[in-house]
Amino acid sequence: MASTIRVRASSNGDITEVQALIQHPMDSGFVKNAKGETIPPHFIQQLTFEHDGKNVFAADWGGGISKDPYVKFAFKGAKKGDELKISWVDNKGATDTTTAKIQ
């Protein structure tokens, strides 16, 4: 199965900018479908970005994040060719992990 995570990381000097788009329904558990039935909660709880074995970004999310979340941040200490590891865990126990080379 293809990864649900699309990521772009580019280094310019000592700053690395990361952009990620994650395909996920991010259902809060408060919305109803066309039949009036509540859609059960299904959302990412933990999101982490690792470089060189250390977390450079971590988020604890709930149902308030929109569908297919987009994340953008910058950090110091990486160089072109290094790998960035991205992973998430949702409230149903599903996970996804991918790696990206810093350009």
Solvent accessible surface area in square Angstrom, and as a share of the most:
residue,aa,sasa,rsa
1,M,225,1.00
2,A,86,0.67
3,S,47,0.30
4,T,25,0.15
5,I,10,0.05
6,R,166,0.61
7,V,36,0.21
8,R,163,0.60
9,A,2,0.02
10,S,49,0.31
11,S,11,0.07
12,N,131,0.67
13,G,69,0.67
14,D,87,0.45
15,I,68,0.34
16,T,0,0.00
17,E,65,0.29
18,V,0,0.00
19,Q,51,0.23
20,A,2,0.01
21,L,61,0.30
22,I,0,0.00
23,Q,111,0.49
24,H,9,0.04
25,P,54,0.34
26,M,9,0.04
27,D,43,0.22
28,S,29,0.19
29,G,16,0.15
30,F,181,0.76
31,V,88,0.51
32,K,129,0.55
33,N,62,0.32
34,A,116,0.90
35,K,168,0.71
36,G,43,0.41
37,E,97,0.44
38,T,75,0.43
39,I,54,0.27
40,P,83,0.52
41,P,59,0.37
42,H,42,0.19
43,F,32,0.13
44,I,0,0.00
45,Q,76,0.34
46,Q,98,0.43
47,L,0,0.00
48,T,32,0.19
49,F,0,0.00
50,E,50,0.22
51,H,21,0.09
52,D,120,0.62
53,G,70,0.67
54,K,145,0.62
55,N,91,0.47
56,V,45,0.26
57,F,58,0.24
58,A,66,0.51
59,A,16,0.12
60,D,123,0.64
61,W,48,0.17
62,G,30,0.29
63,G,23,0.22
64,G,79,0.76
65,I,57,0.29
66,S,82,0.53
67,K,138,0.59
68,D,53,0.27
69,P,5,0.03
70,Y,124,0.47
71,V,12,0.07
72,K,114,0.48
73,F,27,0.11
74,A,62,0.48
75,F,22,0.09
76,K,139,0.59
77,G,63,0.60
78,A,7,0.06
79,K,138,0.58
80,K,136,0.58
81,G,43,0.42
82,D,31,0.16
83,E,94,0.42
84,L,0,0.00
85,K,84,0.36
86,I,0,0.00
87,S,24,0.16
88,W,13,0.05
89,V,56,0.32
90,D,3,0.01
91,N,52,0.26
92,K,124,0.53
93,G,54,0.52
94,A,47,0.36
95,T,89,0.52
96,D,23,0.12
97,T,68,0.40
98,T,29,0.17
99,T,74,0.43
100,A,17,0.13
101,K,118,0.50
102,I,2,0.01
103,Q,122,0.54
